């Protein structure tokens, strides 16, 4: 049974919106048995309509765990394998790859230890908003550029959106289909997820900061019109986190991690995705959270205009999800503590 009534969850969602200073907040709790409770608070935009339960939210880099879930499913189907060297994933690009990529593996790419740099360059990001080529071609070009640089400090943790983008290009090759199409077929359709899409969600407007300096996003910025491509990262890096969907559909996916794969993958695959290598900061899409008592694994994601947080209870009986349409640094740092309140 859920540890929260809908009335109490609504109170928490309302309080979260006020505490975090956002104009919109969504909260959900899903149990191992699949019971889901959802509440939303606020307006779709400052002068807009109230948020609806079916509205879609941007989940940022929490998508990375969904990406690795897809790879685990491909492994169980015999179409992919753990431990595969990165170079072996791209035989068509071998001539352009720098020495050294025959060492780092798929596993290290997904735990951000492969020696891959963190992100595309600023120039590549701006070019991505204007690029009209098919996404498979864009990812191939990005992979050529990424693999042209030898792995640096393999084994050390460097949070890498570029690494997940390159792995998206690998899945393009493994399946012979675009990554976006494969995840629809292998994850969303089997789970009954119907609201998923890419980029800024159409109903609720996100909000960035007034000031951006390095990794700091501060001050209340203007609402980001979803019709503007720059309201989200370029489509090039979708495998690293550009998904939007309803809270109910996000809960369906989160339930897979509570229910030992829920028939989508085996319990053994779920356990592999949770393992944090010795000395590392994250597993394949999840992190430990020593600062939050009672939490087994945590994840956060932000595109600078949204902050999504998911926490699995220590006994793995339930997961709490909290999303707000505010990407400021203060929102990012405060959200985990607020989300922990959803675990009861």
N, C-alpha and C positions, 0 to 999 in steps of 0.2 A: 504494500500500500504506500501511497505517497506520504511523505512526512509533512507536507504543507497542503492546507485547504486552498481553494482558489481565492477565497477572501483574503487570507494571509499573504498569498503570493502577490495579489494585487496591491496590497499595502506596501510590500517590499519593492515592487516595481515603481510605484509612485515615489517612494522615499529615495530609491536609487537615482531616479531622474533628477530629483532636487539636489541630492548629495553630490552627484557627479556634474551637475550643471548642464546637462544635455536637454534638448527639446523633445527627445523621444527615447523610450527605454522599453525593452522587451525582456521577459524573464520566463524560464521554463525549467521544470524538473521532470526527468524521466527515470523510472525505476527499472531494475533488472527484469521485472515481470512485464514491462512495456507500458505501464500506466504513465500518462503524460499530463501535466498540469501547466497551463500557459496563461500569462497575463501581459498586457501591453499598457503603456502609459504615454500620454502626450499627443502631439500633433505631427502630421506628416511633414509639414513645413511650418515656419513661424506663423504664417497667416492662412494655414490650410485646414483641412479636415482632420478630425480625430483619427488616430491609427486604428486599423482593424486587425483582428487576430490573424487574418490570412495574408496580411502584408508581408513583403519580403525584406530581408535584412542582409547586409554585407558581412560575411564571416571571416574575411581576411585570411591570415595564415593558419587559422585553425583548419583550413582546407588541406594543409599538408598531411594531416593524419588520414584524410579521405583518399588522397593521392596514394599514400603507401598501402592503404587497404586495397586499392585497385591492383597494385603490383603484387601483393600477397595472393590475390585471387588469380592473377595470371600465372603465378608460380604453381598454385594448386592445380591449375588446368594443364600444366606441363608446357606452357608457352614461354616461361621465363624461369630464371633461377637466382637464388641468393648466392652471394659470393662471386658473381660474374665481374671480371675486371671491366672498368669503364671503356677501355679501348675496344674490347670485344663487342660492345654494344653498337659500335659505329664503324664497321668494316669499310663502308663507303667513304668515310672521312679520314681513314688512316694516313693517307699521304700528306694531309695538312696538319696532323696532330703533332704536338711537341713530345719529345721523349718523356717517359714517366707515367703516362696514363694507362700503361698495362699493369700498374700496381694497385691503385685505389679501386675499391669495389663498389657495387651497387649499395651494399649495406653502409659503407662509409659516406656515400653521397647522401643517403637519407638521414644519417646522423650528423651531417655537416662536419665530417672529419677527413674528407677526401683531398683537401688542399685546393679546392675550388674557391675563387674569389666570391665575395658576397653578393654582388649585384651587377647587372649591366651598367655601363658607364652612363653618365648624365646625357651624353650625346646619343647613345643608343636608346635611352628611354624616350627622349624627345622624338627621335626618328620613328620609334615604335608607334606613337600616336598617329603618325601620318602614313604608315606603311599599309598598303592595300593588298599585298601579296597574301596568298593562302597561309594560314597559321603554321602549317607544316613547313613551308618554305622559310618563314620567318624564324622558326625554332631551329631549323637546320643551319641557317646563317649564323644565329647566335651561338650554336654549338661549335661551329667552325672557329669562331672568334675565341670562345672559351677554352677549347682544347688546344689552341695555338700557344697558350701560355702554360708552361709546365706546372704541375701541382706544387704548391708551396706549403711547407710545414704540415705535411700529411700527418694525421693523427691528432692535430690540434683542432679545437672547436672554432669554426668561423661560420656564423649563421649565414646560410647561403640560399637566397631566392634563386640565384643563377643555377645552383646545383639542381634544384627541383625543376627548373625550366629545361635543363639539359636532359634530365630523366623523363620529362614529358616528350622530348624528341626521341628518346630511346623507345618509349611506348608507341610512338608513331611508327617506328620501324618494326618492333616486335609484332604488332597487330596488323600492320598495313593499312591502318585507319588513323584519322586525326585523334589525338588524345581526348578532345572534348566529346567526340562521338563514342569512344570506347568507354569512358566513365559513365556516360548515359546508359549504354547497353549493359554494363557489368555491375554497376552500383545503383544508379538511380531507379532504373526500371524494375529490377528485382525487389527493391525495397518500397516501391510505390511512391517514390519521390517525384512529384509532378511540377513543383514550383521553381526548380533550379534554373538559373540563368547566369550569365557572365557580365561582369561590370557593375556599375552603380545600379542599385535597385530602382525601379521606376516610381514606386509610390512614396517612399520616405527619403527625404533629402539628407545627405550627410553634411558634416560641417568640419572644416579644417581649422587651422590656427591663423591668427593675425601675423604672427612672427614665426619663421622657421629658421633655426640656426643649428647646423649639424643635425643631431638627433632630437633636438628640442623643438616642440611645437607648442606655442603658448599664445594666450590671448584669444578671445572669441572671434573667429573668422566668419566670413559670409557663408550662407548655405550653398552647397554645391549642386548645381543643376545636373541631374543625371543625363540630360541631353548633351552635355559637354563631355567629350571623351576624356578630358583631363580631370574629371571627377573621380576617376579611378586610374590605376596603373595601366600601361599599355597591354593589349591582349596577348602580346608576346609571352608574358610571364603568368598566364593563367594557371599553369601547373603548380605555381608557387602560392596562389591564393587570390582569385578574383571572383569567387562564387557568391551569388546571393540566392536566398531561398527563405521559405517561411519557417517560423519557429517549430511548427509541427513536423515539417520535413527534416529539419536539422535534428530534432529529437529522434526521428526514426534511424538516422545514421548513428547518432551517439549510442543508441540502444545496442547496436552491433557490438560495441566495445564492452558493454556491460554483460551481454548474454553469450559470451564465448564465441562470437562470430555470427550468432543467430541464423546459422545455416548458410550464410553467405561465404564465410571462410571457416576453417577449423579453429578450435580453441588454441591449438599450438601456434597458429599464425598470429592470433591476437596477442599471445604472450610474447612472441618475437617482437611485435611492434612496440610493446611496452618497455623492452629492455633498454636501460641506459648504460652504454659502455663505461667501463672503469675510467674515472676521471673526466667524463664528458658531462655536458649540461643538458642534453636532451636525448630522447629515444627517437623513433621514427614518427615525429609529429607531436610528441608529448614531452613534458618535463616534470621532474620532481618539484615539490613545493614545500620545502622545509619551513618556510615562514608562515604557512597556513596549517595549523594542526587539524588532523582529521581528513586531510586530502591525500589521495593516492597518486594521482597524476593531474596535471594542469596544462592548459593550452591557452594562448592568447593570439589575437590577430588584429592588425590595423593597417589600413591603407592611408592613414593620415586624416581620414574623415569619419571613420567608424572605429569602434573598439568592441571586439567580441571576446568573451571569456567563457571557458568551460572547465569545470572541476569535477573529478570523479571522487566520490567519498572513499575514505580509507578502507571500508569494508566492501567496496565495489558494489554496493546495493543501489546506487542512484548517481545521476550526474546532474549538476546544476549548470544552466546556461544563462548568460546575461549579455545583452547587446545594447549599445547606445550609439546614437548618431553624432558622435563628437570624438575627433581624433587627437585632441590635445594630449600632451604628455601627462598632465595631471590626471586626466581621465584614465589613461592606460595604467598608471601606477596605483590608482585607487580602486580600480574595478575588481581585482581579485578578492580583496577583503570584503567588498560588498557582495560579490557572488558567493563567497563562503557562507554568508548568512542564509542563502537559499538551501544549503545542505541541512539546515535544522540544527 
